[in-house]
Amino acid sequence: MHMLLAVSKKIMDLIVYRSAGI
């Protein structure tokens, strides 16, 4: 597995959480 995928997923999750207002 590429570490970039894991990092990207974490960043995406953070963006989603921020957008949700959590």
N, CA, C, O and CB atoms as a CASP TS submission, in Angstrom:
PFRMAT TS
TARGET T0000
AUTHOR 0000-0000-0000
METHOD Language model
MODEL 1
PARENT N/A
ATOM      1  N   MET     1       0.847  -1.215   0.000  1.00  0.00           N
ATOM      2  CA  MET     1       0.000   0.000   0.000  1.00  0.00           C
ATOM      3  C   MET     1       0.875   1.255   0.000  1.00  0.00           C
ATOM      4  O   MET     1       1.971   1.266   0.560  1.00  0.00           O
ATOM      5  CB  MET     1      -0.954   0.012   1.239  1.00  0.00           C
ATOM      6  N   HIS     2       0.380   2.283  -0.623  1.00  0.00           N
ATOM      7  CA  HIS     2       1.128   3.535  -0.650  1.00  0.00           C
ATOM      8  C   HIS     2       0.750   4.386   0.559  1.00  0.00           C
ATOM      9  O   HIS     2      -0.422   4.501   0.916  1.00  0.00           O
ATOM     10  CB  HIS     2       0.862   4.308  -1.968  1.00  0.00           C
ATOM     11  N   MET     3       1.762   4.976   1.178  1.00  0.00           N
ATOM     12  CA  MET     3       1.493   5.805   2.362  1.00  0.00           C
ATOM     13  C   MET     3       0.676   7.033   1.962  1.00  0.00           C
ATOM     14  O   MET     3      -0.075   7.579   2.769  1.00  0.00           O
ATOM     15  CB  MET     3       2.822   6.238   3.048  1.00  0.00           C
ATOM     16  N   LEU     4       0.831   7.461   0.704  1.00  0.00           N
ATOM     17  CA  LEU     4       0.080   8.632   0.238  1.00  0.00           C
ATOM     18  C   LEU     4      -1.411   8.404   0.370  1.00  0.00           C
ATOM     19  O   LEU     4      -2.150   9.321   0.727  1.00  0.00           O
ATOM     20  CB  LEU     4       0.431   8.958  -1.215  1.00  0.00           C
ATOM     21  N   LEU     5      -1.862   7.189   0.085  1.00  0.00           N
ATOM     22  CA  LEU     5      -3.296   6.886   0.171  1.00  0.00           C
ATOM     23  C   LEU     5      -3.776   7.072   1.601  1.00  0.00           C
ATOM     24  O   LEU     5      -4.822   7.676   1.841  1.00  0.00           O
ATOM     25  CB  LEU     5      -3.589   5.443  -0.313  1.00  0.00           C
ATOM     26  N   ALA     6      -3.001   6.547   2.552  1.00  0.00           N
ATOM     27  CA  ALA     6      -3.383   6.659   3.961  1.00  0.00           C
ATOM     28  C   ALA     6      -3.414   8.127   4.385  1.00  0.00           C
ATOM     29  O   ALA     6      -4.340   8.576   5.060  1.00  0.00           O
ATOM     30  CB  ALA     6      -2.405   5.861   4.856  1.00  0.00           C
ATOM     31  N   VAL     7      -2.384   8.859   3.974  1.00  0.00           N
ATOM     32  CA  VAL     7      -2.320  10.286   4.330  1.00  0.00           C
ATOM     33  C   VAL     7      -3.486  11.046   3.705  1.00  0.00           C
ATOM     34  O   VAL     7      -4.123  11.874   4.356  1.00  0.00           O
ATOM     35  CB  VAL     7      -0.977  10.904   3.872  1.00  0.00           C
ATOM     36  N   SER     8      -3.754  10.754   2.437  1.00  0.00           N
ATOM     37  CA  SER     8      -4.846  11.442   1.742  1.00  0.00           C
ATOM     38  C   SER     8      -6.171  11.173   2.449  1.00  0.00           C
ATOM     39  O   SER     8      -6.991  12.076   2.610  1.00  0.00           O
ATOM     40  CB  SER     8      -4.925  10.992   0.262  1.00  0.00           C
ATOM     41  N   LYS     9      -6.375   9.923   2.870  1.00  0.00           N
ATOM     42  CA  LYS     9      -7.626   9.588   3.536  1.00  0.00           C
ATOM     43  C   LYS     9      -7.749  10.372   4.845  1.00  0.00           C
ATOM     44  O   LYS     9      -8.824  10.872   5.175  1.00  0.00           O
ATOM     45  CB  LYS     9      -7.710   8.068   3.803  1.00  0.00           C
ATOM     46  N   LYS    10      -6.648  10.475   5.582  1.00  0.00           N
ATOM     47  CA  LYS    10      -6.693  11.222   6.850  1.00  0.00           C
ATOM     48  C   LYS    10      -7.031  12.686   6.580  1.00  0.00           C
ATOM     49  O   LYS    10      -7.834  13.291   7.290  1.00  0.00           O
ATOM     50  CB  LYS    10      -5.336  11.112   7.607  1.00  0.00           C
ATOM     51  N   ILE    11      -6.410  13.245   5.545  1.00  0.00           N
ATOM     52  CA  ILE    11      -6.669  14.649   5.211  1.00  0.00           C
ATOM     53  C   ILE    11      -8.127  14.826   4.792  1.00  0.00           C
ATOM     54  O   ILE    11      -8.788  15.784   5.194  1.00  0.00           O
ATOM     55  CB  ILE    11      -5.719  15.130   4.083  1.00  0.00           C
ATOM     56  N   MET    12      -8.616  13.889   3.978  1.00  0.00           N
ATOM     57  CA  MET    12     -10.013  13.978   3.532  1.00  0.00           C
ATOM     58  C   MET    12     -10.945  13.920   4.725  1.00  0.00           C
ATOM     59  O   MET    12     -11.914  14.676   4.805  1.00  0.00           O
ATOM     60  CB  MET    12     -10.348  12.846   2.538  1.00  0.00           C
ATOM     61  N   ASP    13     -10.647  13.008   5.664  1.00  0.00           N
ATOM     62  CA  ASP    13     -11.482  12.889   6.862  1.00  0.00           C
ATOM     63  C   ASP    13     -11.471  14.203   7.637  1.00  0.00           C
ATOM     64  O   ASP    13     -12.511  14.655   8.116  1.00  0.00           O
ATOM     65  CB  ASP    13     -10.991  11.727   7.762  1.00  0.00           C
ATOM     66  N   LEU    14     -10.294  14.812   7.759  1.00  0.00           N
ATOM     67  CA  LEU    14     -10.184  16.074   8.488  1.00  0.00           C
ATOM     68  C   LEU    14     -11.020  17.155   7.808  1.00  0.00           C
ATOM     69  O   LEU    14     -11.716  17.923   8.473  1.00  0.00           O
ATOM     70  CB  LEU    14      -8.711  16.517   8.586  1.00  0.00           C
ATOM     71  N   ILE    15     -10.944  17.209   6.485  1.00  0.00           N
ATOM     72  CA  ILE    15     -11.713  18.210   5.731  1.00  0.00           C
ATOM     73  C   ILE    15     -13.203  17.986   5.937  1.00  0.00           C
ATOM     74  O   ILE    15     -13.958  18.936   6.144  1.00  0.00           O
ATOM     75  CB  ILE    15     -11.365  18.153   4.222  1.00  0.00           C
ATOM     76  N   VAL    16     -13.626  16.723   5.880  1.00  0.00           N
ATOM     77  CA  VAL    16     -15.046  16.408   6.064  1.00  0.00           C
ATOM     78  C   VAL    16     -15.489  16.819   7.468  1.00  0.00           C
ATOM     79  O   VAL    16     -16.559  17.403   7.638  1.00  0.00           O
ATOM     80  CB  VAL    16     -15.312  14.892   5.832  1.00  0.00           C
ATOM     81  N   TYR    17     -14.668  16.516   8.468  1.00  0.00           N
ATOM     82  CA  TYR    17     -15.015  16.880   9.849  1.00  0.00           C
ATOM     83  C   TYR    17     -15.128  18.395   9.976  1.00  0.00           C
ATOM     84  O   TYR    17     -16.051  18.908  10.608  1.00  0.00           O
ATOM     85  CB  TYR    17     -13.958  16.333  10.847  1.00  0.00           C
ATOM     86  N   ARG    18     -14.173  19.109   9.365  1.00  0.00           N
ATOM     87  CA  ARG    18     -14.190  20.575   9.449  1.00  0.00           C
ATOM     88  C   ARG    18     -15.444  21.111   8.757  1.00  0.00           C
ATOM     89  O   ARG    18     -16.086  22.037   9.254  1.00  0.00           O
ATOM     90  CB  ARG    18     -12.905  21.187   8.806  1.00  0.00           C
ATOM     91  N   SER    19     -15.784  20.531   7.618  1.00  0.00           N
ATOM     92  CA  SER    19     -16.949  20.991   6.868  1.00  0.00           C
ATOM     93  C   SER    19     -18.221  20.717   7.656  1.00  0.00           C
ATOM     94  O   SER    19     -19.187  21.476   7.580  1.00  0.00           O
ATOM     95  CB  SER    19     -17.015  20.311   5.489  1.00  0.00           C
ATOM     96  N   ALA    20     -18.210  19.613   8.420  1.00  0.00           N
ATOM     97  CA  ALA    20     -19.389  19.244   9.199  1.00  0.00           C
ATOM     98  C   ALA    20     -19.522  20.157  10.416  1.00  0.00           C
ATOM     99  O   ALA    20     -20.585  20.234  11.032  1.00  0.00           O
ATOM    100  CB  ALA    20     -19.310  17.765   9.641  1.00  0.00           C
ATOM    101  N   GLY    21     -18.436  20.845  10.753  1.00  0.00           N
ATOM    102  CA  GLY    21     -18.498  21.756  11.891  1.00  0.00           C
ATOM    103  C   GLY    21     -18.164  21.047  13.183  1.00  0.00           C
ATOM    104  O   GLY    21     -18.468  21.546  14.267  1.00  0.00           O
ATOM    105  N   ILE    22     -17.533  19.873  13.074  1.00  0.00           N
ATOM    106  CA  ILE    22     -17.144  19.148  14.287  1.00  0.00           C
ATOM    107  C   ILE    22     -15.751  19.634  14.682  1.00  0.00           C
ATOM    108  O   ILE    22     -15.196  19.173  15.679  1.00  0.00           O
ATOM    109  CB  ILE    22     -17.166  17.578  14.064  1.00  0.00           C
TER
END
